[in-house]
Amino acid sequence: MPDFEIAILTEADVPSLLELADANYEEQLVFDPDFKLRPQWRTYYERIVRGSIENDLYTLFVARTENRMIGFLAALLATDPTWEDNPRATIVDLFVSPEFRRRGVGDRLFAAAKEHSVRHGAKMIMLNVFAGNDAGKKFWRKHGFDVFMERHKLKISSV
């Protein structure tokens, strides 16, 4: 197993992260062909990524070997004013390069995000998983996640 480190995204990581984001979104099309990105998505996402640097509310954790980025996890901290005592984290994305899967990269990215969330007062962590992503569901169950809600979609045509 190759050595890798987990760190919070830096400015120098942004180009590599954007390359992994491309691969992540291509993979998501397998689970939902309707998940199409607008042509300008990369510019928008780059702005979000750069804004996450030194921002404790939206944090990007990266996994790198000596010479390349191999995965990332994006986590958002929030408090819902509707519910009492409900600071939470939401895992927005987790992606590991296919050749580095099942080597503990996702586990260590999640451990870093969980520790960060606890340190910032989160009482729960939530996330979404595509219905057909069996490996993703298994990964999150392994880490203690339970299904508490389902999202459904209805494709409609404009009139």
N, C-alpha and C positions, 0 to 999 in steps of 0.2 A: 504494500500500500504506500503510495507516495506521501511525503510529508506535505502538509498544507497548514496555512494559518487562517484564523478568522479575525477580521478587523472591521472597523466602521469605515465606510466609503470615504476616500479622499479625492481631491480634485484630479490627481494623477490616474485614478481608477475609472473615471467617467467614460473614456472611449471603450475600454474593455467591457464595462457594464452594459453600454449600449449595444455592443455586439451580442452579449448574452441575452439581452432583452429581445433582440431580433429573433434569436433561436427560441426563446420562451414563447413568443407570440405565434411563431410558426407551429410550434407543438400544440398550442391551444386550439388551433384550427382543426386538429384531428378530433378533439372532443366536441367542438361546436363550429361547424362550417360557417355559421352566421357571425362568428366573432371576427369581423373584418375591421381592420384599422384604417383610419383615414390617412391619406397620403402625408399629411403634416404631423402625424402622431409622434414621430421621432423628435421633432423640434419641441413639441409640448412636453414629451416625457423627459427630454434632456433638461428642460427648465425645472421640472419637478426634482429630478435627480440632483442637479446642482443646488437647488434650494434645500435639499435634505442635509447637506454638509453642515455640520455643527448645529443641527436642529434636533432637539431631543424628542419632538413630537412625531416626526416622520424620519425614521432611521433606516438606512440601508446597510446591512451587514454583508460582507463579501468574504468569499473563500478563495485563497490564492495559493498556488504552488510558487516555487522560486521564480518561474518565468511566465505564468499566466493566471488569469482569473478563471475559476472553475465553477463558481456558483454564487448566488446571492439570495438574500431574503429581505423583503421590505416590510416594515412594521409601522403601524400608525397608532399613537396613543391618543385617547379621547375620553371625555366624560359626557355621558348623555344626560342633559338636564332634566329629562323626563323621569328618570328612574333614580331612586334613592341609593346612595353609596355604590355607584356603578362605574368607577373608573375602569377602563378596559383597553386592551390592545387588540388591534386587528392585523392579522398577517395578510398583507395585500398580495404578495407574490413570494413563491419559493421556486427557484430553478437551480438545478445542478446539471452541468454538462453530462450528456449520456455516458461517456466513457468513465466518469467518476462516480456514478451512482452506485449505491449499495457498498460504499466505502466509509460511511460515517460523516460525509460532508454535510448532508441535510441535518443529521442529528446535532452536529456541532453548531451549525447556523441557528437552528431552533433554540439550542441551549443558550446561546448568546442573546437572542431576542427575548427569551423568557426571563433571563436574569435582568436585562435592561428594563423590561416591563415591570417586574417586581420592584426594582429599585425606584421606579417612577410612580409607584402606588397602584398599579393595575391589579384588579381583583379577578379578572378573567381575560382569556385570550379567545378571540373568535376568528373564523376564516371561512372561506368558501372553497369547495372542491367541485370540479366538473363531475356530473353524474357518471360519465364513463371512465373516469380516472381511478381505476381500481387500485393501482399502486399508490396513488396519493392518499386515497381513503385509508388504506392499510398503514401507511406511514403515520398519519395523524392519529389513528386508533392506537398505534403502538405508543404514542406519546400521551395517551390518556384522554383524547378528544372524543366526545360523544355527539351524535347528531341531535340537535335540538330544534332545527327549523329546516324546511326545504324551500328552495326557490323554484318557481315554475315560470315558463314563458309561453306566450301564445303569439304565433306569427300572424300578423294581420296585414292586409293590403290597404293602401290608401284609397280613398273614395274619389 
